[in-house]
């Protein structure tokens, strides 16, 4: 295999600096060796970009797969292939993956699997065990956990949460927490609105998220912890985050990809594909998320990839598990939002490259000489129908059948090509 690759004739974009130019990129020994116009080198493998966009590979901080545990091996393989096809260079398994990542041994299982994975694979550790005890956060962080976060259930006990945040703050690590008031969120499956009330669904008010942000902000101020608001979805939550930032608190926020394209109207027909948690919100909330990404208030977009078996998703809306396979929608969704004038492509890419890289202190995520050669080549104007264009994940998705635009052509991780689109 060649240690040197020259990508020529690309639209080179660096979301971190906001720069874009036509030129070439030389990869040598797994890093970006040179960037500029009309580069040349002897012995390099030549890749003709033909005007396609070349950017840092994506960094997804939240995707769920059934790992660790032998029963989840096949599903993890699907997820890893989907990540490479999606242009993801770094994938963080959510704390709830498999039976839960609650021990340093679980992190080590993921680290071992990463040795043969097509993309960089990291694990996030759980905040607490199934019995409710505090998980071995410090040992998991030492074992390589990207951050500590909640699994499928929220922490309602404020004293427990305070102790957890105080402990993890000593490691200068992020704690990812859902910003919800548990008593208002528990048992709900839809956003509170006139439509969901008419449908007779258990509803969750936007107030729940605002109170959740304020609650976490108060604990962050008390403990000095670094808090990542996990999947913010409402304008109320955005305003509460803005207020916390004005107070100088170290709080970051992620938003789920689904909530940038869909709103509660999409689930009005009670299609189980749109049974998500957090639930889809009002159009005003969707607009607020897009504005917060555009102005830099929100740091990260996550795929929130959560595969659910087709037979389970076939249940009625109220009985279907929450979740959607979203990884391969990342680039098409961003390109579609840009084409529709809803979110500049640079802002979307930044929240999936340099944004999460800065958060976790990763070297990748930038288009600069000396940086790891984790790259993605994509055509932002290519039309796609999600689910009909080489989809690797076999699970149902909220994006299934949706007409989007933007196709990943090639993905490199550490200079090695891990995915190449083959036109039918």
Secondary structure as UniProt FT lines:
FT   STRAND          4..14
FT   TURN            15..18
FT   STRAND          19..28
FT   TURN            29..30
FT   STRAND          31..36
FT   TURN            37..38
FT   TURN            42..43
FT   STRAND          45..48
FT   TURN            50..51
FT   STRAND          53..56
FT   STRAND          58..64
FT   HELIX           70..72
FT   HELIX           73..85
FT   TURN            86..87
FT   STRAND          88..93
FT   TURN            95..96
FT   TURN            98..99
FT   HELIX           104..114
FT   TURN            115..116
FT   STRAND          120..123
FT   STRAND          125..126
FT   TURN            130..131
FT   HELIX           137..142
FT   TURN            143..144
FT   STRAND          148..149
FT   HELIX           158..169
FT   TURN            170..172
FT   STRAND          174..177
FT   HELIX           182..185
FT   TURN            186..187
FT   STRAND          190..191
FT   HELIX           194..198
FT   TURN            199..200
FT   STRAND          203..204
FT   HELIX           206..223
FT   STRAND          226..229
FT   TURN            230..231
FT   HELIX           235..246
FT   TURN            247..248
FT   STRAND          251..256
FT   HELIX           258..261
FT   HELIX           264..267
FT   TURN            268..269
FT   HELIX           272..274
FT   HELIX           283..294
FT   TURN            295..296
FT   STRAND          300..302
FT   STRAND          305..306
FT   HELIX           310..313
FT   TURN            317..319
FT   HELIX           327..329
FT   HELIX           330..339
FT   TURN            340..341
FT   HELIX           345..350
FT   TURN            351..353
FT   HELIX           354..360
FT   TURN            369..370
FT   STRAND          375..385
FT   TURN            386..387
FT   TURN            398..401
FT   STRAND          403..413
FT   TURN            414..415
FT   STRAND          416..420
//
